[in-house]
């Protein structure tokens, strides 16, 4: 059994169980067979782009959440909200002066 015939059979068998069956291939003839079997095809280059975009989206999401966490921590620090005079008075109290 060839890889192509295995893929075609699996697409046909799984099409009834799953809503969409995707096959990644850049082989034009295989793409036509997959489409004829009711499957959906994704060219290899398109999959690479999808993975690259997902990684970038994940990186941006992480950076956004991390920045938000840092902002909320800074915002909750009392020292950053005090005037220098009040901070100095509190420091003197802390040291027992």
N, C-alpha and C positions, 0 to 999 in steps of 0.2 A: 504494500500500500504506500502510495506517495504521500508526502506532506500535504499537497494540494487536495487530494481526495479525502484525506482525514479531516482537513479544515472544512471542506464543503459538506461532508456528512455531519460534522458537529454543528455547523450553522443550521442545517436543516433540522436536526434533532432538538436543538435548544431553542429554536425560534418559537415553538409552541409554549415553552415553559417561561421564557423571559420576553419582556416587551421588546427590547433591542439587543441584538447580538452584533458586537463590533469585531472586526478583524483588521489588524494592522498589516498592510502589505503595500508595497510600491509596484508590484507586478500587475500590469494592466489587464492581462488575461484573467488572473486570479480575482482581481477587483470585479470584473464583469460576472464571473461565476458566483461570487459572494452576493452581489446585488441580485442576481437571478434566483439565488436560494433564499432570498428574503432577509439577508444580513445587511449590515451597514459597514462600509469600509472606511478606514482612516489611512492615508498615506503615511509612511514612516516619518517623513519630514514634518508633517502636520502634528504627529504625536510628539516629536521633539519640541516643536514650538509650544504645544499645550503644556508639556512638562516644564519648560523654561518659564512660561508665563505663570504657572501655578507656584513655582518656587519664588518668583519675584513677588507675587501677591502675598505669599506667606511671609517673606522677608519684610515687606512693607507693613503688613498687619502686626508683626512682632515689634517692629520699630515704633509703630504708632502706640501700641499698648504699653511698651516699655517707657516711652516718653511720657505718656499719661500717668503711669505709676510714679515716675520721678517728679512730675509736676505736683501730684497730690501729696507726695511726701514733703516736698519743699513748702507747699502751701500750709501744711499742718505744723510746721516747725515754728514755735513761738519766737525763737531768736531772730528769725528773719523779718518779723513784723514789728519788732521793738525799735524805738529810737535809740541812738547811741547813748543818750543820757540815762534812759531807763535801764538799758542793758548794763551800764556801768554800776548803777545803784543796786541792781539785783546781784551782780557779781560781788560787790562789797558785802551784801547780806549773806551770800553763800559762803564767803570767807570769814564771816564773823566780825566784820568791822563795823 
